[in-house]
Amino acid sequence: MEHNVRASNRTIYEWLAALPAFLVLVFVIILNTSHTMHAQLLQLGESVWEGYFLLRHDPVEPSCNLNTDIDTELARLIQQRNSQPVDEFDLFAPEPINPEAMRQSLVAAKAQCAIKHDQYNATKDRISPAVEIFRSVELGVANFGELGMATQRIMLAVLVLICGGTALIRRHHISLRPMITAMDYRVGAGAQFIAFSILFYSVYSFKEVAFSAGIDVSTEHAILHYIWIFGFGAPLLVTLYQMIVVPKEAKPGGNFVTAQLAIPLYSTMCIISGIYFISAGHPAGIGIYLNQMMELSQLFLNVGLYVWIGMLLKRTEMAQKVFNIFRPFKLPPEMLAVAVVALAAIPTAYTGGSGIFVIAVGGLIFMELRRAGARRQLALAATAMSGSLGVVLRPCLLVVIVAALNNEVTTDQLFGWGVKVFFLTTVLFAFYALITRKDPVVIQRPQGNVWPEFKEALKPLIPYVILISVTLVVYALLLDAYLDEFSAPIILPVLLLVILIYERLSQEKDVLKRENMNVDYVESRLEDSYEDLKKGNDTLEKTIREATTETTGHIGALLMLMGMSVSIGGVIERAEVMAMVPTEFSSIWVAMALLVGILVVIGMVMDPYGAVILVSATIASIAYDSGIDPVHFWMVTLVAFELGYLSPPVALNHLLTRQVVGEEEVRLSKEEVIGENFWYRHEKILLPIVTMATALIIVAFIPLLVAY
């Protein structure tokens, strides 16, 4: 399939995938902003017009008669009562007529009617032209928010299918190793054909069950059913084509057994869960769990936003300029790796997950460490770990999800512990990186006074500090929104767009000096060459378009993997695998040891968001009943997950590192350590595992000694 067909100087991918994805993501930002804006409008309306809630709609004129004649109405009621037959045996018969009491009641009702009319007239008189203009804006924002909330599930389904289709066509789905041979491509396409056949059968079965259940199906859910059916039916043709036609770059031949490693992980998960549900007589199982995923549409739409944030960050010069401030000190590669891993925790916390940050900046981290003299295995280890330390820091989305699903913990509690865990893992990484250094640590004394060079490296960062500060102040003043776990998904994209606008307008030539730029990285991450950048050809529109195009593939790969992880979680739940876990233990130590092992295994095979959902529904209650503090348990869980993402057989963060670094660098890293001992041959795997495993042991068991 031709990937570079162009129309109006845009590729087909950009028209059919990137543009719709861009519109969905922008709509989500506007939608989320509208909620905050509406709250501020209500507050403003109340401050300007006291009792504004009464003015939001035209008042309804009272139906009571203000000019009622008391005597005439009294006579009518008495006559009406006298005309009614009286049953002397009726225990509930009305009391004898009391004209005076009835008169008092009529007088009171007339007084109340007068009050209602006065309120009606007063409210009507207060609705000035200014109020009408303001409330039309306020109600318009409110209606837009309601419309957006009603269509969130549909937007997520569309985003999953558009981006998933892009990842399929571009062969961008995550697998244990890339497709190299013709056999790899055919086996991978065949497995995906089976997976989409199962998905199509499942969602079609779910639609039949839903429509035949005798319960009215809402319009939104009906649309969702047909979106899934079409979305999983169309890829059958694509995968069939890919089985027949392999890319020209594919090496001939191949081995069927080793080709299994090239099968995308989502398709393996889909086949496993599909076989289970079909054999159990529940063919609609995957479809049901996909729709459960839709119930958390806001969460997964935020994941898409964070991926886009990562790709926009990738196209700014901020990371490059941050690296520039370290150069005057000529740090040893190991110390630079420690500094990078520690600093990377901050943007990781704001991009929502370790994998997203690796995708965004992993390539630059690897190349800068190599430029500083780091061996490839160490650079790969640091790149894979660059996103692991920040998942416990504010305002990481994963922690927010944990708190949302578990009433026993709050984000403040988890983030409070997270700071301690961050410092612990940083110290451990530094310790293992330095003690495994081949040569003694020698800090090279810089030539002359480094402070002038350091100050020069700081100067290009000043505009960024100003832009970030101004943007945050504007959000705080106008929308009362701060950069926290709730508003980060809507503020960060705007913040990065502001930075990109600044960079494209300024086009600072001094920043583009070769000595201050990793040219190889810049040219690899963009379609532009170094000369294009110097000429200012990297326009804002082109940058956003390229970022969004790259985003679609990553969103598709991640969300399809997450969706199938939710399905696998359903298999584990329905198969009652967790029922095999004892609910009572001889001691809290035994309980913690067993739970730690289970959590690490879950982290090895599931994405973080699906894993959190599974653990919340199953293991968490066992931990609480065993006497483990909920906050302690979830910090252990997060560290165990990160260890799982760095551990074979899947090692998701290493797979993402390989994607951004390139297969050639991975191959050279293996050749570089021929003849070395076991540690250096496998340092890219061992260093992160040893670091996180030590951190996990400390986080899991030391509090049992101190606080229990």
C-alpha positions as CSV (number, residue, x, y, z in Angstrom):
1,M,0.0,0.0,0.0
2,E,1.4,3.4,-1.0
3,H,2.0,5.5,2.1
4,N,3.0,8.7,0.4
5,V,0.1,9.4,-2.0
6,R,-0.5,13.2,-1.7
7,A,-3.5,15.5,-2.2
8,S,-3.1,19.3,-1.9
9,N,0.4,18.7,-0.6
10,R,-0.9,16.4,2.2
11,T,-0.6,12.6,2.5
12,I,-3.7,10.4,2.5
13,Y,-2.8,9.6,6.2
14,E,-2.9,13.3,7.1
15,W,-6.3,13.8,5.5
16,L,-8.0,10.6,6.7
17,A,-6.3,10.0,10.0
18,A,-4.3,12.9,11.4
19,L,-7.0,15.6,10.6
20,P,-9.9,13.6,12.2
21,A,-7.7,12.8,15.2
22,F,-6.7,16.4,15.5
23,L,-10.3,17.5,15.4
24,V,-11.3,15.0,18.1
25,L,-8.4,16.0,20.4
26,V,-9.1,19.7,20.0
27,F,-12.8,19.1,20.6
28,V,-11.9,17.3,23.8
29,I,-9.7,20.2,25.0
30,I,-12.5,22.7,24.2
31,L,-15.1,20.4,25.9
32,N,-13.0,20.1,29.1
33,T,-12.3,23.8,29.0
34,S,-16.0,24.6,28.6
35,H,-16.8,22.9,32.0
36,T,-14.3,25.1,33.8
37,M,-15.5,28.2,31.8
38,H,-19.1,27.5,32.7
39,A,-18.3,27.3,36.4
40,Q,-16.6,30.7,36.1
41,L,-19.5,32.2,34.2
42,L,-21.9,31.0,36.8
43,Q,-19.7,32.6,39.5
44,L,-19.4,35.8,37.5
45,G,-23.1,36.0,36.9
46,E,-23.8,35.6,40.6
47,S,-21.3,38.3,41.5
48,V,-22.8,40.8,39.0
49,W,-26.5,39.9,39.5
50,E,-27.4,38.5,42.9
51,G,-29.6,35.5,42.5
52,Y,-28.5,34.9,38.9
53,F,-29.7,31.4,39.1
54,L,-33.3,32.9,39.0
55,L,-32.4,34.9,35.8
56,R,-30.9,32.0,33.8
57,H,-34.3,31.3,32.3
58,D,-37.4,33.4,31.7
59,P,-39.7,33.1,34.7
60,V,-43.0,31.2,34.4
61,E,-46.0,33.4,35.2
62,P,-47.9,32.0,38.2
63,S,-51.2,30.3,37.2
64,C,-53.1,31.5,40.4
65,N,-55.6,34.3,40.1
66,L,-54.5,37.4,41.8
67,N,-58.0,39.0,41.7
68,T,-59.9,36.2,43.3
69,D,-63.1,37.3,45.2
70,I,-62.9,35.7,48.6
71,D,-66.7,35.7,49.2
72,T,-67.5,34.3,45.8
73,E,-64.9,31.6,46.0
74,L,-66.0,30.7,49.5
75,A,-69.6,30.3,48.4
76,R,-68.5,28.1,45.5
77,L,-66.5,25.8,47.7
78,I,-69.3,25.5,50.3
79,Q,-71.8,24.7,47.5
80,Q,-69.4,22.1,46.1
81,R,-69.0,20.4,49.5
82,N,-72.8,20.4,50.1
83,S,-73.4,18.7,46.8
84,Q,-71.2,15.8,47.7
85,P,-73.0,12.7,49.2
86,V,-72.1,11.9,52.8
87,D,-71.5,8.4,53.9
88,E,-71.9,8.2,57.7
89,F,-69.8,5.0,57.8
90,D,-66.9,6.5,55.9
91,L,-64.0,6.8,58.3
92,F,-62.2,9.2,56.0
93,A,-65.2,11.5,55.4
94,P,-64.3,15.3,55.4
95,E,-64.8,17.3,58.5
96,P,-68.0,19.4,58.8
97,I,-67.9,22.6,56.9
98,N,-66.1,25.4,58.8
99,P,-66.7,28.6,56.8
100,E,-64.3,30.7,58.8
101,A,-61.4,28.3,58.5
102,M,-62.1,28.0,54.7
103,R,-62.1,31.8,54.5
104,Q,-58.7,32.0,56.3
105,S,-57.3,29.4,53.9
106,L,-58.5,31.4,50.9
107,V,-57.0,34.6,52.3
108,A,-53.7,32.9,52.9
109,A,-53.7,31.4,49.4
110,K,-54.4,34.8,47.9
111,A,-51.5,36.3,49.9
112,Q,-49.2,33.6,48.6
113,C,-50.4,34.2,45.0
114,A,-49.6,37.9,45.4
115,I,-46.1,37.0,46.6
116,K,-45.6,34.7,43.6
117,H,-46.7,37.4,41.2
118,D,-44.5,40.0,42.9
119,Q,-41.5,37.6,42.5
120,Y,-42.4,36.9,38.9
121,N,-42.6,40.6,38.1
122,A,-39.5,41.4,40.0
123,T,-37.5,38.7,38.2
124,K,-38.9,39.7,34.9
125,D,-38.0,43.3,35.5
126,R,-34.4,42.3,36.4
127,I,-33.9,40.6,33.0
128,S,-32.2,43.4,31.2
129,P,-30.6,43.2,27.8
130,A,-27.2,42.7,29.5
131,V,-28.6,39.7,31.4
132,E,-30.0,38.3,28.2
133,I,-26.7,38.6,26.4
134,F,-24.8,37.1,29.3
135,R,-27.1,34.2,29.9
136,S,-27.2,33.3,26.2
137,V,-23.4,32.9,26.4
138,E,-23.6,31.0,29.7
139,L,-26.3,28.7,28.5
140,G,-24.6,28.2,25.2
141,V,-21.4,27.0,27.0
142,A,-23.5,24.8,29.3
143,N,-25.3,23.2,26.3
144,F,-22.1,22.6,24.5
145,G,-20.7,20.9,27.6
146,E,-23.8,18.7,27.8
147,L,-23.5,17.8,24.1
148,G,-19.9,16.9,24.5
149,M,-20.5,14.7,27.5
150,A,-23.2,12.9,25.6
151,T,-20.8,12.2,22.7
152,Q,-17.6,11.3,24.6
153,R,-18.0,7.6,24.1
154,I,-18.6,8.0,20.4
155,M,-15.5,10.3,20.1
156,L,-13.4,7.7,21.9
157,A,-14.6,4.9,19.7
158,V,-13.9,7.0,16.6
159,L,-10.4,7.8,17.9
160,V,-9.6,4.2,18.7
161,L,-10.6,3.0,15.2
162,I,-9.0,5.8,13.3
163,C,-5.7,5.6,15.1
164,G,-5.8,1.8,15.4
165,G,-6.3,1.6,11.7
166,T,-3.4,3.9,11.1
167,A,-1.2,1.8,13.4
168,L,-2.4,-1.3,11.4
169,I,-1.7,0.1,8.0
170,R,1.7,1.5,9.1
171,R,2.5,-1.7,11.0
172,H,3.1,0.4,14.1
173,H,1.5,-1.9,16.7
174,I,3.8,-3.0,19.6
175,S,5.3,-6.5,19.3
176,L,8.2,-8.3,21.1
177,R,10.4,-7.7,18.0
178,P,9.9,-5.9,14.7
179,M,8.9,-7.6,11.5
180,I,12.0,-8.3,9.4
181,T,11.4,-11.2,7.1
182,A,8.5,-12.0,4.7
183,M,7.4,-14.7,7.1
184,D,7.3,-12.2,10.0
185,Y,5.0,-9.9,8.0
186,R,2.7,-12.7,6.9
187,V,2.4,-14.3,10.3
188,G,1.8,-10.9,11.9
189,A,-0.8,-10.0,9.4
190,G,-2.4,-13.5,9.8
191,A,-2.6,-13.1,13.5
192,Q,-4.2,-9.7,13.2
193,F,-6.7,-11.1,10.7
194,I,-7.7,-13.7,13.2
195,A,-7.9,-11.0,16.0
196,F,-10.1,-8.7,13.9
197,S,-12.3,-11.7,12.9
198,I,-12.8,-12.4,16.6
199,L,-13.4,-8.7,17.4
200,F,-16.0,-8.4,14.5
201,Y,-17.8,-11.6,15.7
202,S,-17.8,-10.4,19.3
203,V,-19.1,-6.9,18.7
204,Y,-21.7,-8.2,16.2
205,S,-22.9,-10.8,18.8
206,F,-23.0,-8.0,21.5
207,K,-25.2,-5.9,19.1
208,E,-27.6,-8.8,18.6
209,V,-27.8,-9.5,22.3
210,A,-28.4,-5.8,23.1
211,F,-31.1,-5.3,20.4
212,S,-33.0,-8.6,21.3
213,A,-33.0,-8.1,25.0
214,G,-36.3,-6.3,25.0
215,I,-34.7,-3.1,26.5
216,D,-34.7,0.2,24.6
217,V,-31.2,0.9,23.2
218,S,-30.3,4.6,23.4
219,T,-29.2,6.3,20.2
220,E,-25.7,6.7,21.5
221,H,-25.3,3.0,22.3
222,A,-26.8,2.1,18.9
223,I,-24.3,4.3,17.1
224,L,-21.5,2.7,19.2
225,H,-22.6,-0.8,18.1
226,Y,-22.4,0.1,14.4
227,I,-19.1,2.0,14.8
228,W,-17.5,-1.1,16.3
229,I,-19.0,-3.4,13.7
230,F,-17.7,-1.2,10.8
231,G,-14.4,-0.4,12.6
232,F,-13.5,-4.1,13.1
233,G,-14.9,-5.3,9.8
234,A,-12.9,-3.0,7.6
235,P,-9.4,-4.1,8.9
236,L,-10.2,-7.6,7.8
237,L,-9.6,-6.5,4.2
238,V,-6.4,-4.6,5.2
239,T,-4.9,-7.6,7.0
240,L,-5.9,-9.9,4.2
241,Y,-4.0,-7.6,1.8
242,Q,-1.0,-7.5,4.1
243,M,-0.9,-11.3,4.2
244,I,-0.6,-11.4,0.4
245,V,1.6,-8.3,-0.2
246,V,4.6,-7.8,2.0
247,P,6.7,-4.6,1.9
248,K,9.7,-4.5,-0.4
249,E,12.1,-4.0,2.5
250,A,11.1,-7.4,3.9
251,K,13.9,-10.0,3.8
252,P,13.0,-13.1,2.0
253,G,12.3,-16.3,3.9
254,G,12.0,-16.4,7.6
255,N,11.1,-18.9,10.4
256,F,7.5,-19.6,11.4
257,V,8.4,-20.2,15.0
258,T,10.5,-17.0,15.5
259,A,7.9,-15.1,13.5
260,Q,5.6,-15.5,16.5
261,L,7.6,-12.8,18.3
262,A,6.6,-10.3,15.6
263,I,2.9,-10.7,16.3
264,P,1.5,-7.5,17.8
265,L,0.7,-7.9,21.5
266,Y,-2.8,-6.6,21.2
267,S,-3.7,-9.4,18.7
268,T,-2.2,-12.1,20.9
269,M,-4.3,-10.7,23.8
270,C,-7.4,-10.6,21.6
271,I,-7.0,-14.2,20.4
272,I,-6.5,-15.5,24.0
273,S,-9.5,-13.6,25.4
274,G,-11.6,-14.5,22.3
275,I,-10.9,-18.2,22.5
276,Y,-11.9,-18.1,26.2
277,F,-15.2,-16.2,25.7
278,I,-16.3,-18.2,22.7
279,S,-15.5,-21.5,24.3
280,A,-17.4,-20.4,27.4
281,G,-20.4,-19.6,25.4
282,H,-20.1,-15.8,25.6
283,P,-19.0,-14.6,22.2
284,A,-20.0,-11.1,23.0
285,G,-17.5,-11.0,25.9
286,I,-14.8,-8.8,24.3
287,G,-17.5,-6.4,23.0
288,I,-18.9,-6.1,26.5
289,Y,-15.6,-5.2,28.0
290,L,-14.9,-2.7,25.1
291,N,-18.1,-1.0,26.1
292,Q,-17.0,-1.0,29.7
293,M,-13.9,0.8,28.5
294,M,-16.2,3.4,26.9
295,E,-17.6,4.1,30.4
296,L,-14.2,5.5,31.2
297,S,-14.1,7.5,28.0
298,Q,-12.8,10.7,29.7
299,L,-9.8,8.7,31.0
300,F,-8.8,7.2,27.7
301,L,-9.4,10.5,25.8
302,N,-7.0,12.0,28.3
303,V,-4.5,9.3,27.4
304,G,-4.8,10.4,23.7
305,L,-4.2,14.0,24.8
306,Y,-1.1,13.0,26.8
307,V,0.3,11.2,23.7
308,W,-0.3,14.3,21.6
309,I,1.3,16.4,24.4
310,G,4.3,14.1,24.2
311,M,4.6,14.5,20.4
312,L,4.3,18.3,20.6
313,L,7.0,18.3,23.4
314,K,9.2,16.2,21.1
315,R,9.1,19.0,18.5
316,T,10.0,21.8,20.8
317,E,13.6,22.7,21.5
318,M,13.1,22.7,25.3
319,A,14.6,19.3,25.9
320,Q,17.6,20.1,23.7
321,K,18.2,23.4,25.7
322,V,17.9,21.6,29.0
323,F,20.7,19.2,27.9
324,N,22.8,22.2,27.0
325,I,23.0,23.4,30.6
326,F,24.8,20.2,31.6
327,R,27.5,20.4,28.9
328,P,29.8,22.9,30.6
329,F,30.3,20.6,33.6
330,K,31.4,17.6,31.4
331,L,29.7,15.1,33.7
332,P,30.7,11.4,33.4
333,P,28.1,9.4,31.3
334,E,26.8,7.6,34.4
335,M,26.2,10.9,36.4
336,L,24.5,12.4,33.3
337,A,22.3,9.4,33.0
338,V,21.3,9.8,36.7
339,A,20.5,13.5,36.1
340,V,18.5,12.7,33.0
341,V,16.4,10.0,34.7
342,A,15.7,12.3,37.7
343,L,14.8,15.3,35.6
344,A,12.7,13.2,33.2
345,A,10.4,12.4,36.1
346,I,8.8,15.8,36.0
347,P,7.6,15.8,32.4
348,T,6.7,12.1,32.8
349,A,4.3,13.1,35.6
350,Y,2.7,15.6,33.3
351,T,2.5,13.2,30.3
352,G,0.5,10.6,32.2
353,G,2.7,7.5,31.9
354,S,6.3,6.3,31.5
355,G,5.7,4.9,28.0
356,I,4.4,8.2,26.6
357,F,7.5,10.0,27.8
358,V,9.8,7.4,26.3
359,I,8.0,7.8,23.0
360,A,8.3,11.6,23.1
361,V,11.9,12.2,24.3
362,G,13.5,8.8,24.4
363,G,15.4,9.3,21.2
364,L,17.0,12.6,22.3
365,I,17.9,11.1,25.7
366,F,19.7,8.1,24.0
367,M,21.6,10.3,21.6
368,E,22.7,12.9,24.1
369,L,24.0,10.1,26.5
370,R,25.9,8.6,23.5
371,R,27.2,12.0,22.7
372,A,28.5,12.3,26.3
373,G,30.4,9.0,25.9
374,A,27.9,6.5,27.5
375,R,28.1,3.0,26.3
376,R,25.0,1.9,24.3
377,Q,23.7,-0.5,26.9
378,L,23.8,2.1,29.6
379,A,22.1,4.7,27.3
380,L,19.4,2.1,26.4
381,A,18.8,1.4,30.1
382,A,18.5,5.1,31.0
383,T,16.2,5.7,28.1
384,A,13.9,2.8,29.1
385,M,13.9,4.1,32.7
386,S,13.5,7.8,31.8
387,G,9.8,7.6,32.3
388,S,9.7,5.2,35.3
389,L,10.4,7.5,38.2
390,G,7.7,10.1,37.5
391,V,4.6,7.9,37.6
392,V,4.3,8.5,41.4
393,L,4.6,12.3,41.2
394,R,1.8,14.9,40.9
395,P,-0.2,15.1,38.6
396,C,0.3,11.7,37.0
397,L,-3.0,10.4,35.5
398,L,-2.4,6.9,36.7
399,V,-2.5,8.0,40.4
400,V,-5.7,9.9,39.7
401,I,-7.3,6.8,38.3
402,V,-6.2,4.8,41.4
403,A,-7.8,7.4,43.7
404,A,-11.0,7.5,41.5
405,L,-11.5,3.7,41.7
406,N,-10.6,3.3,45.4
407,N,-12.3,5.4,48.0
408,E,-9.8,4.3,50.6
409,V,-7.0,6.5,49.2
410,T,-6.7,10.1,48.0
411,T,-4.4,11.7,45.5
412,D,-2.8,13.8,48.2
413,Q,-1.9,10.7,50.2
414,L,-0.5,8.9,47.1
415,F,1.5,11.9,45.8
416,G,2.9,12.5,49.3
417,W,4.3,8.9,49.4
418,G,5.3,9.3,45.7
419,V,7.9,12.0,46.5
420,K,9.6,9.6,48.9
421,V,9.6,6.8,46.4
422,F,10.9,9.1,43.7
423,F,14.0,10.0,45.8
424,L,14.5,6.4,46.7
425,T,14.5,5.1,43.1
426,T,16.8,8.0,42.0
427,V,19.4,7.2,44.7
428,L,19.2,3.5,43.8
429,F,19.7,4.1,40.1
430,A,22.7,6.4,40.9
431,F,24.2,3.7,43.2
432,Y,23.9,0.9,40.7
433,A,25.0,3.0,37.7
434,L,28.1,4.1,39.5
435,I,29.2,0.8,41.1
436,T,28.9,-1.0,37.8
437,R,31.0,1.6,36.0
438,K,34.0,0.0,34.3
439,D,36.5,2.7,35.4
440,P,36.6,4.6,38.6
441,V,34.4,7.7,38.7
442,V,36.5,10.7,37.7
443,I,34.8,14.0,37.4
444,Q,36.6,15.8,34.6
445,R,37.5,19.3,35.7
446,P,36.2,21.7,33.1
447,Q,38.7,24.0,31.4
448,G,38.6,27.4,32.9
449,N,35.5,29.0,34.5
450,V,32.4,27.2,33.5
451,W,29.9,29.6,34.9
452,P,29.9,32.0,31.9
453,E,29.1,29.1,29.6
454,F,26.5,27.8,32.1
455,K,24.8,31.2,32.2
456,E,24.8,31.4,28.4
457,A,23.1,28.0,28.3
458,L,20.5,29.2,30.8
459,K,19.6,32.3,28.7
460,P,17.6,30.5,26.0
461,L,15.4,28.9,28.8
462,I,14.3,32.3,30.2
463,P,11.7,32.9,27.5
464,Y,10.2,29.4,28.2
465,V,10.0,30.2,31.9
466,I,8.2,33.5,31.1
467,L,5.8,31.9,28.6
468,I,4.9,29.0,31.0
469,S,4.4,31.4,33.9
470,V,2.2,33.8,31.9
471,T,0.1,31.0,30.5
472,L,-0.4,29.5,33.9
473,V,-1.3,32.9,35.4
474,V,-3.9,33.5,32.6
475,Y,-5.5,30.2,33.3
476,A,-5.5,30.8,37.0
477,L,-7.0,34.3,36.7
478,L,-9.6,33.7,34.0
479,L,-10.6,30.1,34.6
480,D,-9.4,29.5,38.2
481,A,-7.6,26.4,36.7
482,Y,-4.2,25.3,38.0
483,L,-1.7,22.8,36.6
484,D,-2.8,19.9,38.6
485,E,-4.0,16.3,38.0
486,F,-7.4,17.6,36.9
487,S,-6.6,20.4,34.5
488,A,-3.2,19.2,33.1
489,P,-4.8,17.5,30.1
490,I,-6.3,20.8,28.9
491,I,-3.6,23.2,29.9
492,L,-0.5,21.4,28.7
493,P,-1.6,21.2,25.0
494,V,-2.3,24.9,25.0
495,L,1.0,25.6,26.8
496,L,3.0,23.6,24.2
497,L,1.2,25.3,21.3
498,V,2.2,28.6,22.8
499,I,5.8,27.5,23.0
500,L,5.8,26.2,19.5
501,I,4.4,29.6,18.3
502,Y,7.2,31.3,20.1
503,E,9.8,29.1,18.6
504,R,8.5,29.4,15.1
505,L,8.2,33.2,15.4
506,S,11.6,33.7,16.9
507,Q,13.6,31.2,14.8
508,E,16.6,31.9,16.9
509,K,19.6,31.1,14.7
510,D,22.0,31.0,17.6
511,V,20.0,28.1,19.0
512,L,20.5,26.3,15.7
513,K,24.3,26.2,15.9
514,R,25.5,22.7,15.3
515,E,27.6,22.7,18.5
516,N,24.5,23.3,20.5
517,M,22.2,20.9,18.7
518,N,22.0,17.1,18.3
519,V,21.6,17.3,14.6
520,D,21.1,13.6,14.1
521,Y,18.2,13.5,16.6
522,V,16.6,16.7,15.1
523,E,16.7,15.3,11.6
524,S,15.5,11.9,12.7
525,R,12.5,13.2,14.6
526,L,11.3,15.6,11.9
527,E,10.9,15.5,8.1
528,D,13.0,18.7,8.0
529,S,16.8,18.7,7.6
530,Y,19.2,20.9,9.6
531,E,19.3,23.3,6.6
532,D,15.5,23.4,6.5
533,L,15.4,24.4,10.2
534,K,18.0,27.2,9.6
535,K,15.9,28.5,6.7
536,G,12.8,28.6,8.9
537,N,10.9,26.0,6.8
538,D,9.7,24.3,9.9
539,T,6.4,26.2,10.0
540,L,3.9,26.0,12.9
541,E,1.2,24.3,10.8
542,K,3.7,21.8,9.5
543,T,5.0,21.0,13.0
544,I,1.5,20.5,14.4
545,R,0.5,18.4,11.4
546,E,3.6,16.2,11.7
547,A,3.1,15.8,15.5
548,T,-0.5,14.8,15.0
549,T,0.3,12.4,12.3
550,E,2.9,10.7,14.5
551,T,0.4,10.8,17.4
552,T,-2.2,8.8,15.6
553,G,0.0,5.7,15.3
554,H,1.0,5.9,19.0
555,I,-2.5,6.4,20.2
556,G,-3.7,3.5,18.1
557,A,-1.0,1.2,19.4
558,L,-1.6,2.2,23.0
559,L,-5.4,2.3,23.0
560,M,-5.7,-1.1,21.2
561,L,-3.3,-2.6,23.7
562,M,-5.3,-1.0,26.6
563,G,-8.6,-2.2,25.2
564,M,-7.3,-5.8,24.9
565,S,-5.8,-5.5,28.4
566,V,-9.2,-4.7,29.7
567,S,-10.5,-7.8,27.9
568,I,-7.7,-9.9,29.4
569,G,-8.7,-8.5,32.8
570,G,-12.2,-9.7,32.1
571,V,-10.9,-13.2,31.3
572,I,-9.0,-13.2,34.6
573,E,-12.0,-12.0,36.5
574,R,-14.6,-14.4,34.9
575,A,-12.2,-17.4,35.1
576,E,-11.9,-16.6,38.8
577,V,-8.1,-16.8,38.6
578,M,-7.9,-14.4,41.5
579,A,-10.1,-16.8,43.5
580,M,-7.0,-19.0,43.7
581,V,-5.3,-16.3,45.7
582,P,-5.7,-17.0,49.4
583,T,-7.9,-14.4,51.3
584,E,-6.3,-15.2,54.6
585,F,-2.6,-15.3,55.4
586,S,-0.6,-16.5,58.4
587,S,1.1,-13.1,58.5
588,I,1.1,-9.7,56.8
589,W,4.6,-10.5,55.5
590,V,3.4,-13.6,53.6
591,A,0.5,-11.6,52.2
592,M,2.8,-8.8,51.0
593,A,5.2,-11.2,49.4
594,L,2.5,-13.0,47.5
595,L,0.8,-9.8,46.4
596,V,4.1,-8.3,45.2
597,G,4.8,-11.3,43.0
598,I,1.3,-11.2,41.5
599,L,1.5,-7.4,40.9
600,V,4.8,-7.7,39.0
601,V,3.4,-10.5,36.8
602,I,0.4,-8.3,36.0
603,G,2.7,-5.4,35.1
604,M,4.6,-7.7,32.7
605,V,1.6,-8.5,30.6
606,M,-0.9,-5.6,30.9
607,D,-0.9,-1.9,30.2
608,P,-0.9,0.3,33.4
609,Y,-4.5,1.6,33.1
610,G,-6.0,-1.8,32.4
611,A,-3.9,-3.3,35.2
612,V,-5.1,-0.6,37.7
613,I,-8.7,-1.4,36.8
614,L,-8.1,-5.2,37.3
615,V,-6.3,-4.8,40.6
616,S,-8.9,-2.4,42.0
617,A,-11.6,-5.0,41.3
618,T,-9.7,-8.0,42.6
619,I,-6.5,-7.8,44.6
620,A,-7.0,-4.5,46.4
621,S,-9.7,-5.9,48.8
622,I,-7.5,-8.9,49.6
623,A,-4.7,-6.5,50.6
624,Y,-7.0,-4.3,52.7
625,D,-8.5,-7.4,54.5
626,S,-5.0,-8.6,55.2
627,G,-4.2,-5.5,57.2
628,I,-2.1,-3.7,54.5
629,D,-2.6,0.0,54.5
630,P,-4.4,1.1,51.3
631,V,-1.9,3.9,50.5
632,H,1.0,1.6,51.2
633,F,-0.5,-1.1,48.9
634,W,-1.0,1.2,46.0
635,M,2.5,2.6,46.2
636,V,3.8,-1.0,46.1
637,T,1.5,-1.6,43.1
638,L,2.8,1.4,41.1
639,V,6.4,0.4,41.8
640,A,5.6,-3.3,40.9
641,F,4.0,-2.2,37.7
642,E,7.0,-0.2,36.6
643,L,9.2,-3.2,37.4
644,G,6.9,-5.3,35.2
645,Y,7.1,-2.8,32.3
646,L,10.9,-3.1,32.4
647,S,10.9,-6.9,32.7
648,P,10.7,-9.6,30.1
649,P,8.9,-11.3,28.4
650,V,7.1,-8.1,27.3
651,A,9.2,-5.2,28.8
652,L,7.0,-2.6,27.3
653,N,9.3,0.4,28.0
654,H,12.1,-1.4,26.3
655,L,9.9,-2.1,23.3
656,L,9.1,1.6,23.1
657,T,12.8,2.5,23.5
658,R,13.6,0.2,20.6
659,Q,11.0,2.0,18.5
660,V,12.4,5.5,19.1
661,V,16.1,4.5,19.1
662,G,16.0,2.3,16.0
663,E,16.9,-1.3,15.4
664,E,20.4,-0.4,14.2
665,E,21.4,1.0,17.6
666,V,20.0,-2.0,19.4
667,R,22.1,-4.3,17.1
668,L,25.2,-2.2,17.7
669,S,24.6,-2.4,21.4
670,K,24.9,-6.2,21.2
671,E,28.0,-6.1,19.1
672,E,29.6,-3.5,21.5
673,V,29.6,-6.0,24.4
674,I,30.8,-9.2,22.7
675,G,33.3,-10.8,25.2
676,E,32.1,-8.8,28.2
677,N,30.7,-10.3,31.4
678,F,27.0,-11.1,31.9
679,W,26.1,-7.7,33.4
680,Y,27.5,-5.6,30.6
681,R,26.0,-7.9,27.9
682,H,22.5,-7.4,29.4
683,E,23.0,-4.0,31.2
684,K,20.0,-2.4,29.4
685,I,17.7,-5.0,31.0
686,L,19.6,-5.6,34.3
687,L,20.2,-2.0,35.5
688,P,16.5,-1.0,35.4
689,I,15.4,-4.3,36.8
690,V,17.9,-4.3,39.7
691,T,17.0,-0.7,40.5
692,M,13.3,-1.1,40.5
693,A,13.4,-4.5,42.2
694,T,15.4,-3.1,45.1
695,A,13.1,-0.1,45.3
696,L,10.1,-2.5,45.4
697,I,11.6,-4.6,48.2
698,I,12.2,-1.5,50.3
699,V,8.8,0.1,49.6
700,A,7.0,-3.2,50.2
701,F,8.7,-4.5,53.4
702,I,10.4,-1.6,55.2
703,P,7.1,0.1,56.2
704,L,6.0,-3.3,57.7
705,L,8.9,-3.0,60.1
706,V,8.4,0.7,60.9
707,A,4.7,1.5,60.8
708,Y,2.8,-1.7,61.4
